Amino acid sequence: MNIGNNIRQLRKANHLSQEELAQKCNVSRQTISRWESNEVLPDTNNLLILSKLFNVTLDEVVFGKKQKETNKKRLIRKYGMTVVLILSLILNIIFYMQRYKETNDLLSNNLQGEYIYQPEERNYYFILNAHDNNVSFDVYLNDRWSETWSWKGQINFEMNFNNLYIYSIELNDETYNIEDEQIQLTYDTDKDQILCSFPERLSLGIQSFTMIRK
């Protein structure tokens, strides 16, 4: 047992001079020097003060456990908890995304099929095809397909209210210079029909219309 050496190591590890340690222990610098040279031993009260001051156990002051090992354990415990928290966060994100995808897939199944809108006294009609989480819009002119208007997008579930399910469709098509355009679909499960809301520049003059299942 070398208490003097233990005190010296603890003092240096905490970057304290003998004078600074003496002030904290309310003793003289000579007393600290005598403790470290093992000329005298600190009494029980001083040992407790040193233990509290260095934030170590009384055993570490008296018997001198290796500080490197103690610090290593503290680091392992500290970073171990950080890793656990990060892994838990990642797993929660994966779980949430999976649940969102499953919910989105399930609710998007309400739309599966083909729908049509044909305005009166117009020479065109709209066809909407929903398959899985994808949707396509086509325009037919005088019973023939027009290549000038055919878009595809991804279905994203937004919310539901009673028998109404609201979806957003994000269109991105370099061919037609369409980027991040949003179309809103409101599906009425009772009537089995869709209310479509288009941004003005894509609406062909009709920004909102109802499509029925074909």
N, C-alpha and C positions, 0 to 999 in steps of 0.2 A: 504494500500500500504506500503510495507516494503522493500524499495530498498536495504538497507544495508544487510538484510538477504538474499535477492536474489543474491547480488554480492558475499557474502560469500559462498553460495551454489554452484554458478557457478565456483568460484575460486577453491573450494575443488574438484568439479567434474572434473576439468581440471588439478588437482594435482599441483597446484601452491601455493607457499607461498606468504605472503603479500609482502615481499621484491621483489620476482620475478614478481608479478603482477604490483608493483609500477614501476619497470624498463620498463616493456612493455608499460605502460601508460604514462611514462615520468613524474611521480609524486613521491613524497616521500612516504616511508612506512607509516609514520604517517597519510598521507592523506587517504591511503587505510583503515587504522584502523578507521579513523573518518567516512569514508563512511559506513563501515560495522556496526558501532555503531550508525548510523543515526544522528551523531552530525552535519554533513553537507551533502548536496546532491551533486553528481557530476553534472557538467553543461552539457548542450546538447552535446557539442563536446566530452566530456569524456564518456557520455552514448553511443554515436555512436562508439567510440573506443572500449568500453567494448563489445558492440553487435558484432562487427566485430571480436574481439579477441576470444570470446567464441563461435562464429559461431551460434548465436541465433538471434531471432528478438528483436527489441527494446522493444516490449511488454513483452518479457520474462525477460528482465533486470528490467523493471519498475514494472510489475505486477506479475512476478514470476510464469509462467506456470510450472507445475510439470514435471521435467526432465525425470522421469521414464516413464511417459505416452508418452512424446515426443520420447524418445529412443525406446519405444515399437513400436510406429508407424513407426519409421524409419526401425526397424528390420522387421516388417511385410511387409513393402514396398519392402525392399531389398530381403528378402527370397521369397516373393510372386512373384517377377519378375524371380527369379531363378527357382522356380517351374514351372512357365509358360514356360520358355525357355526349361526346361527339357522335359515337356509334349509335346511341339512343336517338339522337336527333335525326341522323341519316335514316335509321329504320322507320321512324315516325313519318318522315317525308315520303319514303318509298311506299309505306302503308297507305298514306293519305292519297298519293297519286294513283295507286292501284284501285282504291275504293272510288276515287273520282272517276277513273276510266270506266270501272264496272257500272257505276251509276249512270254515267254519260251514255255508255253503250245501251244500257237497259232502257233509258228514257228515249233515246234516239230511235229505238225500235218502233215507237209509236208512229213515226213518220214513214216507215218503210213502204215503198210503193211508188205509184205514178199518179200525178195530179195535173189537172188542166184548168186553164182560164182562157175563155174566149170572149172578148168584149164585143158588144153588139155594134154592128155597122163598122167593124174594123176588118182589115184584110190580113190580120195576123192573130195567132193565139200562142199562149205560153204553155210549155210542158215542163213540169218539175219531176225529176227522178231522184228518189232518196234510197240509198243503198249503204248499209252499215252506218258509218259516221260521215259519209260523203254525200254531196248533193250536186246535181247539175241542172242548169236552166238552159232551155233551148227555145228559140222563136221560130215558128213556121209561118211563112208568107204564102197565102193562096195555095195551101196544101203542099207546099214544098219547103224544105229546110233552108234557112238562111245562114250561111257561114259567118255573117257579120255579127251574129249575136248568139254565142254559145259559151256559157261559163260554168266553171266547177268551183266548189268550195267545201269547207269542212264544217260539220254540224257541231255546235257547242251548246250544251244545255245551260240555260240561265236560271229559270225558276218555274214553279207551277203554282196556279191559283185555282182551287176547286177543280174543274174539269179542263182547265186551260194550261197548256205547256208552252213555255216561251223559249225559243232558241235563237241564237245568233249564227249567221253564216258569214265567214270571212273569205272574201274572194281575193285571189292573187293570180293574175294571169298576164304574163309578159306579152303574149301574142296580142291581147286587146288593150294593153297599157292600163291594166287594172291592178292596183296595189292597196291592200288593207281596206278595201271597201266592205262595209257591213250591211247585211240584209237581215231583217228580223222576221222570224216566222212565229206565228201564234197558232198552235194546233188545238182545235176543239175536239175533244174525244167523243162528245155526245153527237155532234153533227158530222164528225169525220171529215173536217175540212180545214184548210189552212188560210190564215190571213197573212199576206205578204206585204212588208213595208220596205220600199226601195229608197236609196238616196236619189236625190233629184236628177243627177247626171246619168243615172242608169235606168230611169223609170220609163222612158219612151212616152212621157207625158202622163203616165198613170203611176203615182207613187204608192198607192195602196189598193190591193184587190184581193178577192177571195178565190182560192182554188179548190176544186172538188176532186175527189178520187176518181180516176179514170176507169 
